[in-house]
Amino acid sequence: MRAIEGHFARTAAVLSRPVPALDGVRGIAILLVLFHHFGYKYTVHNRVQLLLHRSFELGWCGVDLFFVLSGFLITGILLDTRRAANYFQSFYARRVLRIFPAFFLFLGGTSLIVRLPHAAMYWTYLANWIPYSQQYPPLYHLWSLSIEEQFYFVWPLLVFWLAPRQLGRAAILIAAAAVVIRSDVHGWLRYEATPARLDGFAISALAAVALRDEEWHAWAVRLWRPALALGAAGFFWALWRAHEATPHSAAMGGIGLSCIAIAGTGLLVGTVTEGFLARPLEARWLRTYGKYSYAIYLFHFPLSVWLEQTGAVQGFVADHGLLYVIAAAGGSLLLGIASWRLFEARFNAYKSRFAARHDTDAAVAPA
């Protein structure tokens, strides 16, 4: 019993401050996305290159890992501040300062260059409800940011209204409902409709609840390894059934996406409870990609589309495909750093004004 209590206390101490290793997980997520979007141009000349190309095809999983991270981190922030006097003001103001500036800079700049179809949908974070065939190609990637923003809008209300264990049970129902919905819809809705993609947020939200509950914490510690292993096994089973490395098949859409969420959640729980797993994720280069991942995600995809449409690098890719992928990932990082230092950081500095306040006026919101 004392060992369990001691482990719970250590986990609580870890969760009370920013966790560097989670920036490493975020770095893995954005690198997967970069390798996917730049790597599909990769020209295959031998078996080694074929293996790399097939690996890059699976990079779309990075988006699902982002969903898992969001569910875990946002639920943790909300649970830790749900008794704050300025609970709603603190959360929404800090999210606006972190997310809106770069997004609207990006969207505004795009609108100055081209006339956007369905412009109102993009500006109001509803891009995921635009049929795939009608989306503006350089903005295809905004569907995932739209789902995240819709989650940010609604989830704080549930955390406020429900007791933590009730929230955990609700998360289980939401995850199950998402699987049922995905099995019942087809085409782009299976992959981009918000109700069909909530299992990634909900499963990791359940873990955030469990790690803050002494009894449930013991179960989370016992189950993170089986969750990681079974989730990975289920994903590769769905991949085998689909015979293709895309998220749009019935097998991947039915259970495969949930398996990614289960494995990702297992990874997060292991990261915050086990030092041996956290250490490699704290590598500086990996955390650097994680720190700037938001702007990297925003700006890398139009760059990818532009390079493809102009044919500016086709010859280079044919001869030096892997070097192109590495260079594109590095260039995307430079765009992310520039966005942060020249623009985003100015707004982010105001987040401290909206720290959560309890009755003692103590600021307890994670940075």
C-alpha positions in Angstrom: 0.0 0.0 0.0 2.8 2.4 0.9 4.5 1.7 -2.4 1.3 2.5 -4.3 0.8 5.7 -2.3 4.4 6.6 -3.0 4.1 6.1 -6.7 0.9 8.1 -6.8 2.6 11.0 -5.0 5.5 10.9 -7.4 3.2 11.0 -10.4 1.3 13.9 -8.8 4.6 15.7 -8.5 5.5 15.1 -12.1 2.1 16.3 -13.3 2.2 19.5 -11.2 4.8 21.0 -13.6 5.5 20.8 -17.4 6.8 17.4 -18.4 9.7 17.8 -20.9 9.2 14.2 -22.2 5.8 15.1 -23.5 7.4 17.7 -25.7 9.4 14.8 -27.1 6.2 12.9 -27.8 4.9 16.0 -29.6 8.1 16.1 -31.5 7.6 12.5 -32.7 4.0 13.4 -33.8 5.1 16.4 -35.9 8.0 14.4 -37.4 5.7 11.6 -38.4 3.4 14.2 -40.2 6.4 15.8 -41.9 7.8 12.5 -43.1 4.4 11.6 -44.4 3.6 14.8 -46.3 7.1 15.2 -47.8 8.0 11.5 -48.0 5.3 10.4 -50.4 7.3 12.1 -53.1 10.2 9.9 -52.2 11.5 8.0 -55.3 12.2 4.3 -54.6 15.3 2.7 -56.2 16.0 -0.2 -53.9 14.6 -2.2 -51.0 15.9 0.0 -48.3 14.3 3.0 -49.9 11.1 1.0 -50.3 11.1 0.3 -46.6 11.6 4.0 -45.8 8.8 5.0 -48.2 6.4 2.5 -46.6 7.4 3.9 -43.2 6.7 7.5 -44.4 3.3 6.4 -45.6 2.3 5.6 -42.0 3.2 9.1 -40.9 -0.5 10.1 -40.9 -0.5 8.5 -37.4 1.1 11.7 -36.2 -2.2 13.5 -36.3 -3.8 10.8 -34.1 -0.9 11.1 -31.7 -1.7 14.9 -31.5 -5.3 14.1 -30.7 -4.1 11.8 -27.9 -1.8 14.4 -26.5 -4.5 17.1 -26.6 -7.0 14.9 -24.7 -4.4 14.0 -22.1 -2.9 17.5 -21.5 -6.1 19.5 -21.8 -8.0 17.2 -19.5 -5.2 17.4 -17.0 -5.1 21.2 -17.1 -8.9 21.4 -16.7 -9.0 18.9 -13.8 -6.2 20.7 -12.0 -8.0 24.1 -12.3 -11.7 23.1 -12.1 -12.1 24.7 -8.7 -10.4 28.0 -9.8 -12.5 31.1 -9.5 -11.7 32.0 -13.1 -11.8 28.5 -14.5 -13.5 29.3 -17.8 -11.8 32.6 -18.3 -8.4 31.2 -17.6 -8.7 28.2 -19.9 -10.3 30.0 -22.9 -8.1 33.1 -22.8 -4.9 31.0 -22.6 -6.0 28.8 -25.5 -6.9 31.8 -27.6 -3.5 33.4 -27.0 -1.7 30.2 -27.9 -3.7 29.1 -30.9 -5.5 32.0 -32.6 -2.5 34.4 -33.5 -0.6 32.0 -35.8 -3.8 30.4 -37.2 -5.4 33.7 -38.2 -2.0 35.0 -39.5 -1.7 32.0 -41.7 -5.4 32.1 -42.8 -5.3 35.8 -43.4 -2.2 35.6 -45.5 -3.7 32.8 -47.5 -6.9 34.9 -48.1 -4.8 37.7 -49.5 -3.3 35.5 -52.1 -6.3 33.4 -53.2 -10.1 33.6 -52.9 -10.9 30.7 -50.5 -13.9 28.5 -51.2 -16.0 28.0 -48.1 -14.0 30.8 -46.4 -16.4 31.1 -43.5 -15.9 27.4 -42.6 -12.1 27.9 -42.4 -12.4 31.0 -40.3 -14.7 29.4 -37.8 -12.8 26.1 -37.3 -15.3 24.0 -39.3 -12.9 23.0 -42.1 -13.4 19.3 -41.2 -17.1 19.6 -42.3 -16.1 20.7 -45.8 -16.3 17.7 -48.2 -12.8 16.6 -49.0 -13.3 17.2 -52.8 -14.3 20.8 -52.1 -11.4 21.8 -49.9 -8.7 24.1 -51.0 -5.6 21.8 -51.4 -3.0 23.9 -49.4 -5.5 23.9 -46.5 -6.4 20.2 -46.4 -4.5 19.9 -43.1 -6.8 22.3 -41.2 -9.4 19.6 -40.7 -7.5 18.3 -37.7 -7.0 21.7 -36.1 -10.8 22.3 -36.5 -11.5 19.1 -34.6 -9.1 20.1 -31.8 -10.7 23.5 -31.5 -14.2 22.0 -31.3 -12.9 19.7 -28.6 -11.4 22.7 -26.7 -14.8 24.5 -26.9 -17.0 21.7 -25.4 -14.7 19.7 -23.1 -14.2 22.3 -20.4 -18.0 22.3 -19.8 -18.0 18.6 -19.2 -15.0 18.7 -16.9 -16.8 21.5 -14.9 -20.1 19.7 -14.7 -19.0 16.2 -14.0 -17.1 14.7 -11.1 -13.7 13.3 -12.2 -14.9 9.6 -12.1 -18.1 10.5 -13.9 -15.9 12.3 -16.5 -13.9 9.1 -16.8 -17.0 7.0 -17.4 -18.3 9.5 -19.9 -14.9 9.3 -21.8 -15.4 5.5 -22.1 -18.9 6.0 -23.6 -17.6 8.8 -26.0 -14.8 6.5 -27.2 -17.1 3.6 -27.8 -19.6 5.9 -29.6 -16.8 7.1 -32.0 -16.0 3.6 -33.0 -19.7 2.8 -33.7 -20.1 6.0 -35.7 -17.0 5.3 -37.8 -18.3 1.8 -38.7 -21.5 3.4 -39.8 -20.3 6.2 -42.1 -18.2 6.2 -45.2 -15.8 8.3 -47.2 -14.3 11.5 -45.8 -16.8 11.6 -42.9 -15.2 8.5 -41.4 -11.9 10.3 -41.1 -12.8 13.9 -40.6 -16.3 14.1 -38.9 -15.8 15.2 -35.3 -18.0 12.6 -33.6 -16.1 9.9 -35.4 -12.7 11.1 -34.2 -13.3 11.7 -30.5 -11.9 8.4 -29.3 -8.4 9.7 -29.4 -9.3 12.6 -27.1 -11.5 10.5 -24.8 -9.2 7.5 -24.2 -6.3 9.8 -23.2 -8.7 11.9 -21.2 -9.6 8.8 -19.2 -5.9 8.3 -18.5 -5.6 11.9 -17.3 -8.4 11.3 -14.9 -7.0 8.0 -13.7 -3.6 9.4 -12.9 -5.2 11.9 -10.6 -7.3 9.4 -8.7 -5.4 7.3 -6.2 -7.4 4.1 -6.8 -7.6 4.4 -10.6 -3.9 5.4 -10.7 -2.9 1.9 -9.7 -4.8 0.5 -12.6 -3.3 3.0 -15.0 0.2 2.0 -13.9 -0.6 -1.7 -14.3 -2.2 -1.4 -17.7 0.0 1.1 -19.7 2.3 -1.7 -20.9 -0.5 -4.0 -22.1 -2.3 -1.0 -23.6 0.8 0.0 -25.6 1.4 -3.6 -26.8 -2.2 -4.4 -27.6 -2.8 -1.1 -29.2 0.2 -1.5 -31.5 -0.8 -5.1 -32.3 -4.4 -4.0 -33.1 -3.1 -1.2 -35.4 -0.8 -3.6 -37.4 -3.7 -6.1 -37.6 -5.9 -3.4 -39.1 -3.1 -2.5 -41.5 -2.7 -6.1 -42.6 -6.4 -6.4 -43.2 -6.5 -3.2 -45.2 -3.6 -4.1 -47.4 -2.7 -0.4 -47.6 -1.1 2.2 -45.4 -4.0 4.6 -45.3 -6.5 5.5 -42.5 -9.5 5.3 -44.9 -10.1 1.5 -45.0 -12.9 -0.2 -43.1 -10.5 -2.1 -40.8 -8.5 1.0 -39.9 -11.5 3.2 -39.6 -13.4 0.7 -37.5 -10.9 -0.3 -34.9 -7.4 0.7 -36.1 -7.7 4.4 -35.2 -8.8 3.5 -31.7 -5.8 1.2 -31.4 -3.5 4.1 -32.2 -5.2 6.0 -29.4 -4.8 3.1 -27.0 -1.2 2.7 -27.8 -0.5 6.4 -27.7 -2.2 6.7 -24.3 -0.2 3.8 -23.0 2.9 5.7 -24.1 1.9 8.9 -22.3 1.1 7.1 -19.1 4.4 5.3 -19.2 6.2 8.5 -19.9 4.9 10.3 -16.8 5.1 7.4 -14.5 8.4 5.7 -15.6 11.7 7.5 -15.8 13.3 5.0 -18.2 10.7 5.8 -20.8 10.9 9.5 -20.3 14.6 9.9 -20.7 15.0 9.2 -24.4 12.0 11.5 -25.1 13.8 14.4 -23.4 16.3 14.6 -26.2 16.8 18.3 -27.0 16.3 18.0 -30.7 13.1 16.1 -30.3 11.7 18.6 -27.8 12.7 21.4 -30.1 10.4 20.0 -32.8 7.7 19.5 -30.2 8.0 23.1 -28.9 7.5 24.6 -32.4 5.1 21.9 -33.7 2.0 24.1 -33.9 3.5 26.6 -36.4 5.4 23.8 -38.2 2.1 22.0 -38.7 0.4 25.2 -40.0 3.0 26.1 -42.5 4.6 22.9 -43.7 1.7 21.6 -45.8 1.3 24.6 -48.1 5.1 24.4 -48.6 4.7 20.7 -49.5 1.8 21.5 -52.0 3.8 24.3 -53.5 6.9 22.2 -54.1 4.8 19.5 -55.7 2.8 21.9 -57.9 5.7 23.9 -59.1 7.9 20.9 -59.8 10.8 22.9 -58.3 12.4 19.9 -56.7 11.2 16.9 -58.8 14.6 16.2 -60.2 16.3 16.5 -56.9 13.8 14.2 -55.3 14.3 11.6 -58.0 18.0 11.4 -57.2 18.1 12.4 -53.5 14.7 11.5 -52.0 15.8 11.0 -48.4 17.9 14.1 -48.4 14.9 16.0 -49.6 12.7 14.7 -46.8 15.4 15.7 -44.2 15.9 19.1 -45.7 12.1 19.7 -45.9 11.7 18.7 -42.2 14.6 21.1 -41.3 13.1 23.9 -43.4 9.7 23.4 -41.7 11.4 23.7 -38.3 13.0 27.0 -39.3 9.5 28.3 -40.3 8.1 27.2 -36.9 11.0 28.9 -35.1 10.5 32.1 -37.1 6.8 32.1 -36.5 7.3 31.7 -32.7 10.0 34.3 -32.3 8.6 36.9 -34.6 4.9 36.6 -33.8 3.5 33.9 -31.5 5.7 34.7 -28.5 4.4 38.2 -28.3 0.9 36.9 -27.6 2.0 34.0 -25.5 3.6 36.4 -23.1 0.1 37.6 -22.0 -0.9 34.1 -20.9 0.4 34.7 -17.4 -2.3 37.3 -16.9 -4.9 34.6 -17.1 -3.4 32.1 -14.7 -6.0 30.1 -12.8 -6.9 31.6 -9.4 -8.2 29.7 -6.4 -9.7 31.3 -3.3 -6.2 31.9 -2.1 -5.3 33.6 -5.4 -2.7 31.0 -6.0 -1.9 30.5 -9.6 -2.0 26.8 -10.3 -2.5 26.4 -14.0 0.3 24.7 -15.9 2.2 26.8 -18.3 
